Amino acid sequence: MRVYRLQGKGNNILIIKKVDACSDGMSDKEYPYSAIFILGNKVLEGCAEKK
């Protein structure tokens, strides 16, 4: 698991975690990582891949 504290206003944090498979629920594509983005009191979750 990797945790990044992003520069800018507030406590913006991005957490990237290696998983067996992550699905975005909108397509049949599976991603190797899950991601959690924390922006103040808002938490966004999704899938990710290396580019």
All heavy atoms as atom14 arrays in JSON, in Angstrom:
{
  "sequence": "MRVYRLQGKGNNILIIKKVDACSDGMSDKEYPYSAIFILGNKVLEGCAEKK",
  "atom14_mask": [
    [1, 1, 1, 1, 1, 1, 1, 1, 0, 0, 0, 0, 0, 0],
    [1, 1, 1, 1, 1, 1, 1, 1, 1, 1, 1, 0, 0, 0],
    [1, 1, 1, 1, 1, 1, 1, 0, 0, 0, 0, 0, 0, 0],
    [1, 1, 1, 1, 1, 1, 1, 1, 1, 1, 1, 1, 0, 0],
    [1, 1, 1, 1, 1, 1, 1, 1, 1, 1, 1, 0, 0, 0],
    [1, 1, 1, 1, 1, 1, 1, 1, 0, 0, 0, 0, 0, 0],
    [1, 1, 1, 1, 1, 1, 1, 1, 1, 0, 0, 0, 0, 0],
    [1, 1, 1, 1, 0, 0, 0, 0, 0, 0, 0, 0, 0, 0],
    [1, 1, 1, 1, 1, 1, 1, 1, 1, 0, 0, 0, 0, 0],
    [1, 1, 1, 1, 0, 0, 0, 0, 0, 0, 0, 0, 0, 0],
    [1, 1, 1, 1, 1, 1, 1, 1, 0, 0, 0, 0, 0, 0],
    [1, 1, 1, 1, 1, 1, 1, 1, 0, 0, 0, 0, 0, 0],
    [1, 1, 1, 1, 1, 1, 1, 1, 0, 0, 0, 0, 0, 0],
    [1, 1, 1, 1, 1, 1, 1, 1, 0, 0, 0, 0, 0, 0],
    [1, 1, 1, 1, 1, 1, 1, 1, 0, 0, 0, 0, 0, 0],
    [1, 1, 1, 1, 1, 1, 1, 1, 0, 0, 0, 0, 0, 0],
    [1, 1, 1, 1, 1, 1, 1, 1, 1, 0, 0, 0, 0, 0],
    [1, 1, 1, 1, 1, 1, 1, 1, 1, 0, 0, 0, 0, 0],
    [1, 1, 1, 1, 1, 1, 1, 0, 0, 0, 0, 0, 0, 0],
    [1, 1, 1, 1, 1, 1, 1, 1, 0, 0, 0, 0, 0, 0],
    [1, 1, 1, 1, 1, 0, 0, 0, 0, 0, 0, 0, 0, 0],
    [1, 1, 1, 1, 1, 1, 0, 0, 0, 0, 0, 0, 0, 0],
    [1, 1, 1, 1, 1, 1, 0, 0, 0, 0, 0, 0, 0, 0],
    [1, 1, 1, 1, 1, 1, 1, 1, 0, 0, 0, 0, 0, 0],
    [1, 1, 1, 1, 0, 0, 0, 0, 0, 0, 0, 0, 0, 0],
    [1, 1, 1, 1, 1, 1, 1, 1, 0, 0, 0, 0, 0, 0],
    [1, 1, 1, 1, 1, 1, 0, 0, 0, 0, 0, 0, 0, 0],
    [1, 1, 1, 1, 1, 1, 1, 1, 0, 0, 0, 0, 0, 0],
    [1, 1, 1, 1, 1, 1, 1, 1, 1, 0, 0, 0, 0, 0],
    [1, 1, 1, 1, 1, 1, 1, 1, 1, 0, 0, 0, 0, 0],
    [1, 1, 1, 1, 1, 1, 1, 1, 1, 1, 1, 1, 0, 0],
    [1, 1, 1, 1, 1, 1, 1, 0, 0, 0, 0, 0, 0, 0],
    [1, 1, 1, 1, 1, 1, 1, 1, 1, 1, 1, 1, 0, 0],
    [1, 1, 1, 1, 1, 1, 0, 0, 0, 0, 0, 0, 0, 0],
    [1, 1, 1, 1, 1, 0, 0, 0, 0, 0, 0, 0, 0, 0],
    [1, 1, 1, 1, 1, 1, 1, 1, 0, 0, 0, 0, 0, 0],
    [1, 1, 1, 1, 1, 1, 1, 1, 1, 1, 1, 0, 0, 0],
    [1, 1, 1, 1, 1, 1, 1, 1, 0, 0, 0, 0, 0, 0],
    [1, 1, 1, 1, 1, 1, 1, 1, 0, 0, 0, 0, 0, 0],
    [1, 1, 1, 1, 0, 0, 0, 0, 0, 0, 0, 0, 0, 0],
    [1, 1, 1, 1, 1, 1, 1, 1, 0, 0, 0, 0, 0, 0],
    [1, 1, 1, 1, 1, 1, 1, 1, 1, 0, 0, 0, 0, 0],
    [1, 1, 1, 1, 1, 1, 1, 0, 0, 0, 0, 0, 0, 0],
    [1, 1, 1, 1, 1, 1, 1, 1, 0, 0, 0, 0, 0, 0],
    [1, 1, 1, 1, 1, 1, 1, 1, 1, 0, 0, 0, 0, 0],
    [1, 1, 1, 1, 0, 0, 0, 0, 0, 0, 0, 0, 0, 0],
    [1, 1, 1, 1, 1, 1, 0, 0, 0, 0, 0, 0, 0, 0],
    [1, 1, 1, 1, 1, 0, 0, 0, 0, 0, 0, 0, 0, 0],
    [1, 1, 1, 1, 1, 1, 1, 1, 1, 0, 0, 0, 0, 0],
    [1, 1, 1, 1, 1, 1, 1, 1, 1, 0, 0, 0, 0, 0],
    [1, 1, 1, 1, 1, 1, 1, 1, 1, 0, 0, 0, 0, 0]
  ],
  "atom14_positions": [
    [[0.85, -1.17, 0.0], [0.0, 0.0, 0.0], [0.89, 1.23, 0.0], [1.91, 1.27, 0.67], [-0.9, 0.01, 1.24], [-1.76, 1.24, 1.32], [-2.75, 1.44, 2.81], [-3.5, -0.12, 3.04], [0.0, 0.0, 0.0], [0.0, 0.0, 0.0], [0.0, 0.0, 0.0], [0.0, 0.0, 0.0], [0.0, 0.0, 0.0], [0.0, 0.0, 0.0]],
    [[0.52, 2.22, -0.78], [1.24, 3.49, -0.82], [0.28, 4.6, -0.41], [-0.86, 4.61, -0.84], [1.78, 3.76, -2.21], [2.86, 2.8, -2.6], [3.42, 3.19, -3.96], [4.45, 2.27, -4.35], [5.75, 2.53, -4.26], [6.16, 3.68, -3.78], [6.63, 1.65, -4.64], [0.0, 0.0, 0.0], [0.0, 0.0, 0.0], [0.0, 0.0, 0.0]],
    [[0.77, 5.49, 0.41], [-0.02, 6.64, 0.86], [0.72, 7.9, 0.45], [1.9, 8.05, 0.74], [-0.24, 6.61, 2.39], [-1.01, 7.83, 2.85], [-0.95, 5.32, 2.81], [0.0, 0.0, 0.0], [0.0, 0.0, 0.0], [0.0, 0.0, 0.0], [0.0, 0.0, 0.0], [0.0, 0.0, 0.0], [0.0, 0.0, 0.0], [0.0, 0.0, 0.0]],
    [[0.02, 8.8, -0.24], [0.6, 10.05, -0.69], [-0.15, 11.21, -0.05], [-1.38, 11.22, -0.05], [0.48, 10.19, -2.22], [1.15, 9.08, -2.99], [0.43, 7.95, -3.37], [2.48, 9.16, -3.35], [1.04, 6.93, -4.08], [3.1, 8.15, -4.06], [2.37, 7.03, -4.43], [2.96, 6.03, -5.13], [0.0, 0.0, 0.0], [0.0, 0.0, 0.0]],
    [[0.57, 12.16, 0.48], [-0.03, 13.41, 0.95], [0.21, 14.44, -0.14], [1.35, 14.77, -0.45], [0.58, 13.87, 2.27], [-0.09, 15.13, 2.8], [0.35, 15.48, 4.2], [0.1, 14.45, 5.17], [-1.06, 14.22, 5.78], [-2.09, 14.97, 5.49], [-1.19, 13.26, 6.66], [0.0, 0.0, 0.0], [0.0, 0.0, 0.0], [0.0, 0.0, 0.0]],
    [[-0.86, 14.92, -0.75], [-0.75, 15.82, -1.89], [-0.6, 17.26, -1.43], [-1.21, 17.67, -0.45], [-1.99, 15.67, -2.78], [-2.32, 14.23, -3.18], [-3.58, 14.19, -4.01], [-1.18, 13.6, -3.95], [0.0, 0.0, 0.0], [0.0, 0.0, 0.0], [0.0, 0.0, 0.0], [0.0, 0.0, 0.0], [0.0, 0.0, 0.0], [0.0, 0.0, 0.0]],
    [[0.21, 18.01, -2.14], [0.42, 19.4, -1.78], [-0.77, 20.24, -2.22], [-1.43, 19.94, -3.2], [1.69, 19.93, -2.44], [2.94, 19.28, -1.9], [4.19, 19.85, -2.53], [4.14, 20.58, -3.5], [5.33, 19.5, -1.95], [0.0, 0.0, 0.0], [0.0, 0.0, 0.0], [0.0, 0.0, 0.0], [0.0, 0.0, 0.0], [0.0, 0.0, 0.0]],
    [[-1.04, 21.28, -1.49], [-2.15, 22.17, -1.8], [-2.93, 22.48, -0.55], [-2.49, 22.22, 0.57], [0.0, 0.0, 0.0], [0.0, 0.0, 0.0], [0.0, 0.0, 0.0], [0.0, 0.0, 0.0], [0.0, 0.0, 0.0], [0.0, 0.0, 0.0], [0.0, 0.0, 0.0], [0.0, 0.0, 0.0], [0.0, 0.0, 0.0], [0.0, 0.0, 0.0]],
    [[-4.1, 23.02, -0.74], [-4.94, 23.38, 0.41], [-5.5, 22.14, 1.07], [-5.91, 21.2, 0.41], [-6.1, 24.27, -0.04], [-5.68, 25.63, -0.52], [-6.88, 26.47, -0.87], [-6.47, 27.87, -1.28], [-7.63, 28.7, -1.59], [0.0, 0.0, 0.0], [0.0, 0.0, 0.0], [0.0, 0.0, 0.0], [0.0, 0.0, 0.0], [0.0, 0.0, 0.0]],
    [[-5.57, 22.17, 2.39], [-6.21, 21.08, 3.13], [-5.35, 19.84, 3.23], [-4.2, 19.81, 2.82], [0.0, 0.0, 0.0], [0.0, 0.0, 0.0], [0.0, 0.0, 0.0], [0.0, 0.0, 0.0], [0.0, 0.0, 0.0], [0.0, 0.0, 0.0], [0.0, 0.0, 0.0], [0.0, 0.0, 0.0], [0.0, 0.0, 0.0], [0.0, 0.0, 0.0]],
    [[-5.94, 18.79, 3.79], [-5.27, 17.5, 3.93], [-5.73, 16.58, 2.82], [-6.63, 15.76, 3.02], [-5.59, 16.88, 5.3], [-4.86, 17.59, 6.42], [-3.79, 18.14, 6.2], [-5.43, 17.6, 7.6], [0.0, 0.0, 0.0], [0.0, 0.0, 0.0], [0.0, 0.0, 0.0], [0.0, 0.0, 0.0], [0.0, 0.0, 0.0], [0.0, 0.0, 0.0]],
    [[-5.15, 16.69, 1.66], [-5.49, 15.84, 0.53], [-4.6, 14.61, 0.57], [-3.38, 14.72, 0.56], [-5.3, 16.57, -0.79], [-6.12, 17.84, -0.86], [-7.14, 17.95, -0.19], [-5.68, 18.78, -1.65], [0.0, 0.0, 0.0], [0.0, 0.0, 0.0], [0.0, 0.0, 0.0], [0.0, 0.0, 0.0], [0.0, 0.0, 0.0], [0.0, 0.0, 0.0]],
    [[-5.21, 13.43, 0.58], [-4.46, 12.19, 0.69], [-4.93, 11.24, -0.4], [-6.13, 11.11, -0.66], [-4.65, 11.54, 2.07], [-4.12, 12.47, 3.16], [-3.95, 10.19, 2.14], [-4.43, 11.98, 4.56], [0.0, 0.0, 0.0], [0.0, 0.0, 0.0], [0.0, 0.0, 0.0], [0.0, 0.0, 0.0], [0.0, 0.0, 0.0], [0.0, 0.0, 0.0]],
    [[-3.98, 10.55, -1.05], [-4.29, 9.53, -2.04], [-3.68, 8.22, -1.55], [-2.49, 8.16, -1.26], [-3.71, 9.91, -3.4], [-3.88, 8.91, -4.52], [-5.37, 8.66, -4.82], [-3.16, 9.35, -5.77], [0.0, 0.0, 0.0], [0.0, 0.0, 0.0], [0.0, 0.0, 0.0], [0.0, 0.0, 0.0], [0.0, 0.0, 0.0], [0.0, 0.0, 0.0]],
    [[-4.49, 7.17, -1.47], [-4.03, 5.85, -1.03], [-4.19, 4.88, -2.2], [-5.28, 4.74, -2.75], [-4.86, 5.35, 0.17], [-4.74, 6.32, 1.34], [-4.4, 3.94, 0.57], [-5.71, 6.05, 2.46], [0.0, 0.0, 0.0], [0.0, 0.0, 0.0], [0.0, 0.0, 0.0], [0.0, 0.0, 0.0], [0.0, 0.0, 0.0], [0.0, 0.0, 0.0]],
    [[-3.1, 4.22, -2.6], [-3.12, 3.25, -3.68], [-2.79, 1.88, -3.07], [-1.79, 1.72, -2.4], [-2.07, 3.58, -4.77], [-2.28, 4.99, -5.32], [-2.11, 2.54, -5.87], [-3.51, 5.18, -6.14], [0.0, 0.0, 0.0], [0.0, 0.0, 0.0], [0.0, 0.0, 0.0], [0.0, 0.0, 0.0], [0.0, 0.0, 0.0], [0.0, 0.0, 0.0]],
    [[-3.66, 0.91, -3.32], [-3.48, -0.42, -2.74], [-3.52, -1.47, -3.84], [-4.4, -1.46, -4.69], [-4.59, -0.7, -1.73], [-4.48, -2.02, -1.04], [-5.59, -2.2, -0.03], [-5.5, -3.54, 0.65], [-6.61, -3.78, 1.56], [0.0, 0.0, 0.0], [0.0, 0.0, 0.0], [0.0, 0.0, 0.0], [0.0, 0.0, 0.0], [0.0, 0.0, 0.0]],
    [[-2.54, -2.37, -3.83], [-2.5, -3.47, -4.79], [-3.56, -4.49, -4.41], [-3.65, -4.9, -3.25], [-1.11, -4.11, -4.77], [-0.94, -5.3, -5.66], [-0.79, -4.91, -7.09], [-0.37, -6.11, -7.93], [-0.68, -5.96, -9.34], [0.0, 0.0, 0.0], [0.0, 0.0, 0.0], [0.0, 0.0, 0.0], [0.0, 0.0, 0.0], [0.0, 0.0, 0.0]],
    [[-4.38, -4.88, -5.37], [-5.43, -5.88, -5.13], [-5.36, -6.93, -6.23], [-4.71, -6.74, -7.25], [-6.83, -5.23, -5.09], [-6.96, -4.27, -3.93], [-7.15, -4.51, -6.38], [0.0, 0.0, 0.0], [0.0, 0.0, 0.0], [0.0, 0.0, 0.0], [0.0, 0.0, 0.0], [0.0, 0.0, 0.0], [0.0, 0.0, 0.0], [0.0, 0.0, 0.0]],
    [[-6.05, -8.05, -6.03], [-6.09, -9.09, -7.07], [-6.86, -8.59, -8.28], [-6.47, -8.81, -9.41], [-6.72, -10.37, -6.53], [-5.81, -11.07, -5.53], [-4.59, -10.91, -5.64], [-6.32, -11.77, -4.67], [0.0, 0.0, 0.0], [0.0, 0.0, 0.0], [0.0, 0.0, 0.0], [0.0, 0.0, 0.0], [0.0, 0.0, 0.0], [0.0, 0.0, 0.0]],
    [[-7.97, -7.91, -8.05], [-8.76, -7.36, -9.14], [-9.7, -6.3, -8.58], [-10.25, -6.45, -7.5], [-9.56, -8.45, -9.83], [0.0, 0.0, 0.0], [0.0, 0.0, 0.0], [0.0, 0.0, 0.0], [0.0, 0.0, 0.0], [0.0, 0.0, 0.0], [0.0, 0.0, 0.0], [0.0, 0.0, 0.0], [0.0, 0.0, 0.0], [0.0, 0.0, 0.0]],
    [[-9.85, -5.22, -9.32], [-10.77, -4.15, -8.94], [-11.61, -3.85, -10.17], [-11.09, -3.66, -11.26], [-9.98, -2.92, -8.51], [-11.02, -1.52, -8.05], [0.0, 0.0, 0.0], [0.0, 0.0, 0.0], [0.0, 0.0, 0.0], [0.0, 0.0, 0.0], [0.0, 0.0, 0.0], [0.0, 0.0, 0.0], [0.0, 0.0, 0.0], [0.0, 0.0, 0.0]],
    [[-12.92, -3.82, -10.0], [-13.82, -3.53, -11.11], [-14.48, -2.18, -10.88], [-14.9, -1.87, -9.77], [-14.89, -4.63, -11.21], [-15.84, -4.28, -12.19], [0.0, 0.0, 0.0], [0.0, 0.0, 0.0], [0.0, 0.0, 0.0], [0.0, 0.0, 0.0], [0.0, 0.0, 0.0], [0.0, 0.0, 0.0], [0.0, 0.0, 0.0], [0.0, 0.0, 0.0]],
    [[-14.59, -1.39, -11.95], [-15.21, -0.07, -11.82], [-16.73, -0.15, -11.85], [-17.42, 0.85, -11.65], [-14.7, 0.89, -12.88], [-14.98, 0.44, -14.29], [-15.78, -0.49, -14.48], [-14.4, 1.02, -15.23], [0.0, 0.0, 0.0], [0.0, 0.0, 0.0], [0.0, 0.0, 0.0], [0.0, 0.0, 0.0], [0.0, 0.0, 0.0], [0.0, 0.0, 0.0]],
    [[-17.29, -1.31, -12.11], [-18.74, -1.49, -12.11], [-19.43, -1.01, -13.38], [-20.61, -1.25, -13.57], [0.0, 0.0, 0.0], [0.0, 0.0, 0.0], [0.0, 0.0, 0.0], [0.0, 0.0, 0.0], [0.0, 0.0, 0.0], [0.0, 0.0, 0.0], [0.0, 0.0, 0.0], [0.0, 0.0, 0.0], [0.0, 0.0, 0.0], [0.0, 0.0, 0.0]],
    [[-18.7, -0.32, -14.25], [-19.3, 0.2, -15.47], [-18.8, -0.52, -16.72], [-19.36, -0.38, -17.79], [-19.01, 1.7, -15.61], [-19.65, 2.53, -14.51], [-19.42, 4.3, -14.74], [-17.66, 4.46, -14.52], [0.0, 0.0, 0.0], [0.0, 0.0, 0.0], [0.0, 0.0, 0.0], [0.0, 0.0, 0.0], [0.0, 0.0, 0.0], [0.0, 0.0, 0.0]],
    [[-17.74, -1.3, -16.58], [-17.19, -2.03, -17.72], [-16.73, -3.4, -17.24], [-16.74, -3.7, -16.06], [-16.03, -1.26, -18.35], [-14.93, -1.24, -17.47], [0.0, 0.0, 0.0], [0.0, 0.0, 0.0], [0.0, 0.0, 0.0], [0.0, 0.0, 0.0], [0.0, 0.0, 0.0], [0.0, 0.0, 0.0], [0.0, 0.0, 0.0], [0.0, 0.0, 0.0]],
    [[-16.31, -4.23, -18.18], [-15.81, -5.56, -17.82], [-14.31, -5.54, -17.5], [-13.74, -6.55, -17.16], [-16.05, -6.54, -18.98], [-17.53, -6.82, -19.18], [-18.29, -6.71, -18.2], [-17.93, -7.15, -20.31], [0.0, 0.0, 0.0], [0.0, 0.0, 0.0], [0.0, 0.0, 0.0], [0.0, 0.0, 0.0], [0.0, 0.0, 0.0], [0.0, 0.0, 0.0]],
    [[-13.69, -4.36, -17.59], [-12.26, -4.26, -17.34], [-11.96, -4.41, -15.87], [-12.66, -3.87, -15.02], [-11.76, -2.9, -17.84], [-10.26, -2.75, -17.73], [-9.79, -1.49, -18.4], [-8.27, -1.4, -18.3], [-7.74, -0.24, -18.98], [0.0, 0.0, 0.0], [0.0, 0.0, 0.0], [0.0, 0.0, 0.0], [0.0, 0.0, 0.0], [0.0, 0.0, 0.0]],
    [[-10.89, -5.16, -15.58], [-10.43, -5.31, -14.2], [-9.1, -4.58, -14.05], [-8.25, -4.64, -14.93], [-10.27, -6.78, -13.84], [-11.6, -7.49, -13.72], [-11.46, -8.9, -13.18], [-10.32, -9.4, -13.07], [-12.49, -9.48, -12.85], [0.0, 0.0, 0.0], [0.0, 0.0, 0.0], [0.0, 0.0, 0.0], [0.0, 0.0, 0.0], [0.0, 0.0, 0.0]],
    [[-8.94, -3.88, -12.94], [-7.77, -3.08, -12.67], [-6.96, -3.73, -11.56], [-7.52, -4.35, -10.65], [-8.18, -1.67, -12.24], [-8.93, -0.91, -13.31], [-10.3, -1.07, -13.48], [-8.26, -0.05, -14.16], [-10.99, -0.37, -14.46], [-8.94, 0.65, -15.14], [-10.31, 0.49, -15.29], [-10.97, 1.17, -16.26], [0.0, 0.0, 0.0], [0.0, 0.0, 0.0]],
    [[-5.62, -3.55, -11.55], [-4.78, -4.19, -10.53], [-4.7, -3.44, -9.2], [-4.18, -3.96, -8.23], [-3.41, -4.24, -11.2], [-3.41, -3.06, -12.13], [-4.83, -2.93, -12.61], [0.0, 0.0, 0.0], [0.0, 0.0, 0.0], [0.0, 0.0, 0.0], [0.0, 0.0, 0.0], [0.0, 0.0, 0.0], [0.0, 0.0, 0.0], [0.0, 0.0, 0.0]],
    [[-5.23, -2.21, -9.14], [-5.13, -1.41, -7.93], [-6.49, -0.83, -7.56], [-7.32, -0.56, -8.42], [-4.16, -0.23, -8.11], [-2.75, -0.65, -8.41], [-2.32, -0.79, -9.73], [-1.85, -0.9, -7.39], [-1.03, -1.17, -10.02], [-0.54, -1.28, -7.68], [-0.14, -1.41, -8.99], [1.14, -1.8, -9.28], [0.0, 0.0, 0.0], [0.0, 0.0, 0.0]],
    [[-6.68, -0.63, -6.26], [-7.81, 0.17, -5.8], [-7.24, 1.49, -5.3], [-6.1, 1.56, -4.87], [-8.6, -0.54, -4.7], [-7.83, -0.67, -3.54], [0.0, 0.0, 0.0], [0.0, 0.0, 0.0], [0.0, 0.0, 0.0], [0.0, 0.0, 0.0], [0.0, 0.0, 0.0], [0.0, 0.0, 0.0], [0.0, 0.0, 0.0], [0.0, 0.0, 0.0]],
    [[-8.04, 2.55, -5.37], [-7.57, 3.87, -4.96], [-8.61, 4.53, -4.07], [-9.8, 4.39, -4.28], [-7.31, 4.73, -6.18], [0.0, 0.0, 0.0], [0.0, 0.0, 0.0], [0.0, 0.0, 0.0], [0.0, 0.0, 0.0], [0.0, 0.0, 0.0], [0.0, 0.0, 0.0], [0.0, 0.0, 0.0], [0.0, 0.0, 0.0], [0.0, 0.0, 0.0]],
    [[-8.13, 5.23, -3.06], [-9.0, 6.02, -2.18], [-8.41, 7.42, -2.15], [-7.22, 7.6, -1.85], [-9.04, 5.44, -0.76], [-9.59, 4.02, -0.78], [-9.9, 6.32, 0.15], [-9.49, 3.29, 0.56], [0.0, 0.0, 0.0], [0.0, 0.0, 0.0], [0.0, 0.0, 0.0], [0.0, 0.0, 0.0], [0.0, 0.0, 0.0], [0.0, 0.0, 0.0]],
    [[-9.21, 8.42, -2.47], [-8.79, 9.81, -2.46], [-9.58, 10.53, -1.39], [-10.8, 10.51, -1.4], [-9.03, 10.45, -3.83], [-8.65, 11.9, -3.9], [-7.35, 12.32, -3.66], [-9.6, 12.87, -4.19], [-7.0, 13.66, -3.72], [-9.26, 14.21, -4.25], [-7.96, 14.59, -4.02], [0.0, 0.0, 0.0], [0.0, 0.0, 0.0], [0.0, 0.0, 0.0]],
    [[-8.88, 11.14, -0.44], [-9.52, 11.85, 0.66], [-9.26, 13.33, 0.45], [-8.12, 13.78, 0.43], [-8.96, 11.39, 2.01], [-9.18, 9.88, 2.18], [-9.62, 12.17, 3.16], [-8.45, 9.27, 3.34], [0.0, 0.0, 0.0], [0.0, 0.0, 0.0], [0.0, 0.0, 0.0], [0.0, 0.0, 0.0], [0.0, 0.0, 0.0], [0.0, 0.0, 0.0]],
    [[-10.34, 14.1, 0.28], [-10.26, 15.53, 0.06], [-11.1, 16.2, 1.14], [-12.32, 16.22, 1.06], [-10.79, 15.89, -1.33], [-10.86, 17.36, -1.69], [-9.48, 18.0, -1.65], [-11.48, 17.54, -3.07], [0.0, 0.0, 0.0], [0.0, 0.0, 0.0], [0.0, 0.0, 0.0], [0.0, 0.0, 0.0], [0.0, 0.0, 0.0], [0.0, 0.0, 0.0]],
    [[-10.43, 16.67, 2.19], [-11.16, 17.24, 3.32], [-12.02, 16.17, 3.97], [-11.52, 15.15, 4.42], [0.0, 0.0, 0.0], [0.0, 0.0, 0.0], [0.0, 0.0, 0.0], [0.0, 0.0, 0.0], [0.0, 0.0, 0.0], [0.0, 0.0, 0.0], [0.0, 0.0, 0.0], [0.0, 0.0, 0.0], [0.0, 0.0, 0.0], [0.0, 0.0, 0.0]],
    [[-13.35, 16.36, 3.98], [-14.24, 15.36, 4.57], [-14.91, 14.51, 3.49], [-15.84, 13.77, 3.78], [-15.29, 16.03, 5.47], [-16.19, 16.99, 4.7], [-15.98, 17.23, 3.52], [-17.18, 17.53, 5.38], [0.0, 0.0, 0.0], [0.0, 0.0, 0.0], [0.0, 0.0, 0.0], [0.0, 0.0, 0.0], [0.0, 0.0, 0.0], [0.0, 0.0, 0.0]],
    [[-14.44, 14.59, 2.25], [-15.0, 13.8, 1.15], [-14.05, 12.64, 0.84], [-12.85, 12.82, 0.74], [-15.18, 14.67, -0.08], [-15.85, 13.95, -1.24], [-15.93, 14.83, -2.47], [-17.0, 15.86, -2.24], [-17.28, 16.65, -3.48], [0.0, 0.0, 0.0], [0.0, 0.0, 0.0], [0.0, 0.0, 0.0], [0.0, 0.0, 0.0], [0.0, 0.0, 0.0]],
    [[-14.6, 11.43, 0.7], [-13.82, 10.24, 0.38], [-14.33, 9.67, -0.94], [-15.51, 9.38, -1.08], [-13.92, 9.17, 1.5], [-13.14, 7.94, 1.13], [-13.44, 9.74, 2.83], [0.0, 0.0, 0.0], [0.0, 0.0, 0.0], [0.0, 0.0, 0.0], [0.0, 0.0, 0.0], [0.0, 0.0, 0.0], [0.0, 0.0, 0.0], [0.0, 0.0, 0.0]],
    [[-13.43, 9.52, -1.91], [-13.77, 8.96, -3.21], [-13.0, 7.65, -3.39], [-11.8, 7.6, -3.13], [-13.41, 9.94, -4.33], [-14.03, 11.32, -4.22], [-13.43, 12.24, -5.27], [-15.53, 11.25, -4.39], [0.0, 0.0, 0.0], [0.0, 0.0, 0.0], [0.0, 0.0, 0.0], [0.0, 0.0, 0.0], [0.0, 0.0, 0.0], [0.0, 0.0, 0.0]],
    [[-13.69, 6.61, -3.83], [-13.05, 5.3, -4.04], [-13.18, 4.89, -5.49], [-14.18, 5.2, -6.14], [-13.72, 4.25, -3.15], [-13.53, 4.49, -1.68], [-14.11, 3.39, -0.83], [-13.74, 2.23, -1.05], [-14.95, 3.69, 0.03], [0.0, 0.0, 0.0], [0.0, 0.0, 0.0], [0.0, 0.0, 0.0], [0.0, 0.0, 0.0], [0.0, 0.0, 0.0]],
    [[-12.17, 4.18, -6.0], [-12.23, 3.7, -7.37], [-11.1, 2.74, -7.64], [-10.45, 2.25, -6.74], [0.0, 0.0, 0.0], [0.0, 0.0, 0.0], [0.0, 0.0, 0.0], [0.0, 0.0, 0.0], [0.0, 0.0, 0.0], [0.0, 0.0, 0.0], [0.0, 0.0, 0.0], [0.0, 0.0, 0.0], [0.0, 0.0, 0.0], [0.0, 0.0, 0.0]],
    [[-10.89, 2.47, -8.91], [-9.86, 1.54, -9.36], [-8.76, 2.32, -10.08], [-8.99, 3.44, -10.53], [-10.46, 0.51, -10.31], [-11.77, -0.49, -9.55], [0.0, 0.0, 0.0], [0.0, 0.0, 0.0], [0.0, 0.0, 0.0], [0.0, 0.0, 0.0], [0.0, 0.0, 0.0], [0.0, 0.0, 0.0], [0.0, 0.0, 0.0], [0.0, 0.0, 0.0]],
    [[-7.58, 1.7, -10.21], [-6.46, 2.39, -10.84], [-5.56, 1.4, -11.55], [-5.58, 0.19, -11.27], [-5.66, 3.15, -9.77], [0.0, 0.0, 0.0], [0.0, 0.0, 0.0], [0.0, 0.0, 0.0], [0.0, 0.0, 0.0], [0.0, 0.0, 0.0], [0.0, 0.0, 0.0], [0.0, 0.0, 0.0], [0.0, 0.0, 0.0], [0.0, 0.0, 0.0]],
    [[-4.75, 1.94, -12.48], [-3.73, 1.17, -13.15], [-2.53, 2.07, -13.43], [-2.68, 3.29, -13.46], [-4.25, 0.57, -14.45], [-4.59, 1.59, -15.51], [-5.18, 0.98, -16.77], [-5.12, -0.25, -16.93], [-5.7, 1.74, -17.59], [0.0, 0.0, 0.0], [0.0, 0.0, 0.0], [0.0, 0.0, 0.0], [0.0, 0.0, 0.0], [0.0, 0.0, 0.0]],
    [[-1.36, 1.48, -13.6], [-0.16, 2.27, -13.92], [-0.22, 2.69, -15.37], [-0.66, 1.94, -16.23], [1.11, 1.43, -13.69], [1.44, 1.23, -12.25], [2.76, 0.53, -12.13], [3.16, 0.35, -10.68], [4.45, -0.31, -10.54], [0.0, 0.0, 0.0], [0.0, 0.0, 0.0], [0.0, 0.0, 0.0], [0.0, 0.0, 0.0], [0.0, 0.0, 0.0]],
    [[0.24, 3.89, -15.64], [0.32, 4.41, -17.02], [1.74, 4.73, -17.36], [2.52, 5.08, -16.56], [-0.54, 5.69, -17.17], [-2.01, 5.41, -17.1], [-2.5, 4.93, -18.42], [-4.0, 4.75, -18.39], [-4.57, 4.48, -19.62], [0.0, 0.0, 0.0], [0.0, 0.0, 0.0], [0.0, 0.0, 0.0], [0.0, 0.0, 0.0], [0.0, 0.0, 0.0]]
  ]
}
